Amino acid sequence: MARRTTRSTSYARRAVRHDRHGRSERSAATGPHLDPLKNRIDTFDMTVAAAADFLRSAWPDDLANVRYEVGAMPLGILPDGTVPRWWTSASERRIVLYRLPIQRMSKLHRDDELHQRMMIESCVFRATAELIGKDPWDLGPDRFHF
């Protein structure tokens, strides 16, 4: 007796709902119920942008054409041996804030998200004050009165 070796192709293949190990497909690591992932670079950029927007709205005439930029590291150190946190150019109307020195070399008495944000904002204020020739506390006097 001869064995029949051909198969019928008239049946439709069922959809596979699991992989070869018997598990279903996994969902994404962050679903709609989780906040988007934040990292230090994005947080730094958003903090600089928020402080710059505040300063531009408070001093529209002095900061109309000023560009705020973020750099990773300065090219060199200052003559006194310190690493600069920012660089300003009045002729170019430009402020560059250096992320790594601000984040890693700042001495915070409490290393949490609030104090890190306050350090970044204070550097933005001090760099802006240096550019336009004012005291940093004069840039936002009403900001600290509750």
C-alpha positions in Angstrom: 0.0 0.0 0.0 1.3 3.4 -0.9 1.1 6.2 1.6 -0.4 9.4 0.6 2.1 12.2 1.0 0.3 15.3 -0.4 -1.7 17.6 1.9 -4.8 19.4 1.2 -4.3 23.2 0.8 -7.9 24.1 1.1 -7.8 24.9 4.8 -7.0 28.4 6.1 -4.2 28.8 8.6 -5.3 30.1 12.0 -3.7 33.3 13.3 -1.1 32.6 16.0 -1.8 34.6 19.2 1.4 33.5 21.0 5.0 33.0 20.2 6.8 29.7 20.0 7.2 29.6 23.8 3.5 29.9 24.4 3.5 33.5 25.7 1.5 36.2 24.2 3.1 39.4 22.8 4.4 41.7 25.4 3.2 45.3 25.7 5.5 48.3 25.5 7.6 49.2 28.6 5.8 52.5 29.0 2.1 52.4 28.3 -0.4 55.2 28.4 -0.7 54.9 32.2 3.0 55.8 32.8 4.6 59.2 32.5 7.1 59.6 29.7 10.6 58.8 30.6 12.7 61.9 31.7 16.4 62.1 31.6 18.9 64.7 32.9 19.5 66.2 29.5 15.9 66.9 28.7 15.2 68.2 32.2 18.2 70.6 31.9 17.0 71.8 28.5 13.5 72.4 29.7 14.6 74.2 32.9 16.9 76.5 30.8 14.1 77.2 28.3 11.6 77.9 31.1 13.9 80.3 32.9 14.8 82.0 29.6 11.1 82.5 28.7 10.5 84.0 32.1 13.4 86.4 31.7 12.4 87.4 28.2 8.9 88.2 29.3 10.2 90.2 32.3 12.8 92.1 30.3 11.6 92.2 26.7 13.7 95.2 25.6 17.0 94.0 27.0 16.6 90.3 26.0 14.8 90.7 22.6 17.5 89.1 20.5 19.4 87.1 23.0 20.0 83.4 22.2 20.2 80.8 25.0 22.1 77.7 24.1 23.2 74.6 25.9 26.7 73.1 25.5 28.0 70.0 27.1 31.5 71.2 28.3 33.5 74.4 27.9 36.6 74.3 25.8 39.0 75.2 28.6 39.3 76.3 32.2 39.5 79.8 33.6 42.8 81.3 34.7 42.0 80.7 38.3 41.6 77.0 37.6 37.8 76.8 37.8 35.6 75.4 35.1 33.1 78.0 33.7 29.4 77.3 34.1 28.4 79.6 31.2 29.8 81.9 28.5 28.3 85.2 27.4 28.9 87.3 24.4 27.4 90.8 24.3 28.4 91.4 20.7 26.7 88.2 19.5 23.8 88.5 22.0 24.4 84.9 23.0 24.5 82.9 26.3 25.9 79.4 26.4 25.2 77.3 29.5 27.4 74.3 30.1 25.4 71.4 31.3 28.0 69.0 32.8 29.7 71.6 35.0 26.4 72.9 36.3 25.0 69.4 37.0 28.1 67.6 38.2 30.3 70.3 39.8 27.7 72.3 41.7 27.8 71.8 45.5 24.2 71.3 46.5 23.3 70.9 50.2 20.5 68.6 49.2 20.8 66.7 45.9 17.1 66.4 44.8 15.2 67.5 41.8 14.1 70.8 43.3 17.6 71.9 44.3 19.0 70.8 40.9 16.4 72.9 39.1 17.1 75.9 41.3 20.8 75.6 40.6 20.2 75.6 36.8 17.8 78.5 37.1 20.3 80.5 39.2 23.0 79.9 36.5 20.6 81.2 33.8 19.8 84.3 35.9 23.5 85.0 36.7 24.6 84.5 33.0 21.8 86.8 31.9 22.7 89.4 34.5 26.3 89.3 33.4 25.2 89.8 29.7 23.0 92.8 30.4 25.0 94.3 33.3 22.4 93.9 36.1 22.3 92.2 39.4 20.8 88.7 39.2 18.3 89.6 42.0 17.1 92.5 40.0 16.0 90.3 37.1 13.1 88.7 38.9 12.3 90.5 42.1 8.6 89.5 42.2 9.4 85.9 41.5 10.5 85.2 45.1 7.7 87.1 46.9 4.8 85.0 47.9 
